[in-house]
Amino acid sequence: MAFIDGTVVNVALPAVQRTLGGTVIDMQWVVEGYALFLSALILAGGAMGDVFGRRRMFLAGVTLFAIASAGCGLAANIRELVIARAVQGFGAAFLVPGSLSIISASFSEKKRGRAIGTWSGFTSIATAGGPVLGGWLIEHASWRWVFFINMPLAATVIVLSLLRVPESKDETASSIDWIGALIVTAGLAGVTYGFIESANGGWNSPSVWGTLSVGCACFVIFPYFEAHLRSPMVPLGLFRSRDFTGANLVTLFLYAPLGIFFFLYPLNLIQVQHYSATATGAAALPFILLMFLLSRWSGGLVGRFGAKRPLIVGPVVAAVGFLLFIIPSVGGSYWTTFFPGFVVLGLGMAVSVAPLTTVVMGAVEQKHAGTASGINNAVARIAGLLAVAILGMTMVSAFGHYLNERLTQLNLPAEAIQSVQSNEIRLAALTIPPGVDSNAAATLRILIDRAFVFGFRLIMLICAGLSAASSGFAWRMIGAGGEPQSPD
């Protein structure tokens, strides 16, 4: 459920925008509402499972996720959809960490590796099949079925869990860092809101700079608060390890470009390149399949070369993949435009992911491996959350800049130009104003598509830079030596 939703919703965004209306800011909130609560609460969700029972919290997450999915499918407007997506993220914060903690508690150390491998295999299948299945549902039924499909899945999971999954908890776990979770949520919410709404209200808006200030203040307060807790949500002592700190910086700078890429590419393929929803979902299959098929090979690289070399090379290859997405304009065959970029990007990520996980798990004492993994998972999700907020605003600015520079060259009525400029925030979904003659309308449509491609190319260039920066962090910080760290 969680991994299908993680890949399929972005493919549904153009259909959602067409049905419910709204700007690119509204589409950002459809994605960010979910990501915000999942990113902020995933560590607290895992801790609640340890304290109150892993199966209990897992079932609570599944139930809440299913109810929220029904709310998403029944949403009558964008606001209702965003609220339901936020509740869905809240449920996923219990569901995602609960699934792995149940496996870890239910299998002996000898069998645990195979069980986790099975879990990883099914998540890869769901990740790969989600966009294709979602695209088919969007094309032949409705985008609403992307959410309704969670209902029978949830019912099956609940029945199987009640019948077959034993309850477990950590008897030594005593408290949950509620205040830390609240500070992180407020910080992420403030920064996300400020950057997204800046494209609408401008930087002088009190709500924009006010929420950004609150968000930044929360990020400053959080480490100080965590340092004085007996059982903090994020044990700061783990960051004494240069490997652990470096791995999380690599994660932040590698997963941020992925977050904005998977937000923008469906808008490009559907609204500009005029792909069907099914074809758009299938377009990313080379990326996903390469990560799945090469995962064992990538793990073997660590044994042969250590983790540092793959973490230097992999992000550089991914950066080349992002650069290849700069080449396509409007039109052309998929195989010569987008396919090469997906292949190279998938290869770069396949080289990077297994060594990155190895570094995270090896940088801390074994008893803290779960906490380290949870922190790294949260960093990856926060990276995507912030990228969609910050680079989404950059995309809107670039689109508007290109369009405004060339609008005056068209022979359009002043009212039509004003209408276009006031709706730039819709990006490629911008509609031609009424009263424009057919020739001018066709020229304006070409201009809108080219403005989107201009902005998309700029974002891909930034993504390549971020990916290259993650390689730099690996080069400077990974493999610095030292014993595995304990937060104590």
Secondary structure, DSSP 8 states (H G I E B T S, - for coil): -HHHHHHHHHHHHHHHHHHH---HHHHHHHHHHHHHHHHHHHHHHHHHHHHH-HHHHHHHHHHHHHHHHHHHHH-SSHHHHHHHHHHHHHHHHHHHHHHHHHHHHHS-HHHHHHHHHHHHHHHHHHHHHHHHHHHHHHHHT-TTHHHHTHHHHHHHHHHHHHHH------TT-----HHHHHHHHHHHHHHHHHHHHHHHH-TT-HHHHHHHHHHHHHHHHHHHHHHT-SS-SS-GGGGGSHHHHHHHHHHHHHHHHHHHHHHHHHHIIIIIS---HHHHHHHTHHHHHHHHHTHHHHHHHHHHH-SHHHHHHHHHHHHHHHHHTTS--SSS-HHHHTHHHHHHHHHHHHHHHHHHHHHHHHSB-GGGHHHHHHHHHHHHHHHHHHHHHHHHHHHHHHHHHHHHHHHTTS---HHHHHHHHHTGGGGGG----TT--HHHHHHHHHHHHHHHHHHHHHHHHHHHHHHHHHHHHHHHHTT-----B---
